[in-house]
């Protein structure tokens, strides 16, 4: 059960309207790293979680992300207050209205014109929010790692948003949201490592002969860079990997019946290429190189 509290989790203070900044903030409202995506990701994980501790953790953070969505939406609405009234009441000539909405070179049509000044479930480029942003797979050792990465990406987006505004109230609110991303990362890290073992993800182990092998697939004049990601410990470095690394011939085969062999051979004969033929094609005609008969 959800109960809405009419007070925000963090106080929003916006110094002055700025439709262009409102447009940028949509990245954390309806974007892939935004608060709605995070809330849905953790909520769906919580519903399917059987461990009581992780279930509480995921529901708590999912609910907090909804409160963060409300904070971002409120900031967007406050930043659009001027444009919203001007659009609704047509208090300016159209040229002046457009100039005020796009002052400073900001393209604010998404929030101001298309949605009347309200926050839209799109990213800053106007792309609609998508459930494809939710990458839950139902295995906690994989999902928790994905959650950690999602919080890290959101933290970086908040840093960038803080850098594009000099409004101290907005910077303070975004700083709070950015900091909560750090707190959530810490919680997810602890939850992940409370599962032992948690690597590799899932139940099945890797095939031993390939688990600690590094294939040098970037060949060139410069020698391969070596480091703890491909040397030391159990690592085996293969300088020049050749197909097939399993020792086979590297070809794809399938077992088919005698009847299927006959059909496949008939199809191959029907669609065989004539290597001696060089017919005139549209490309020849279009190039102007075809000669008249």
Beta strands, then each sheet from edge to edge (+ up, - down):
strand 1: 213-215
strand 2: 236-238
sheet 1: 1+ 2+
end
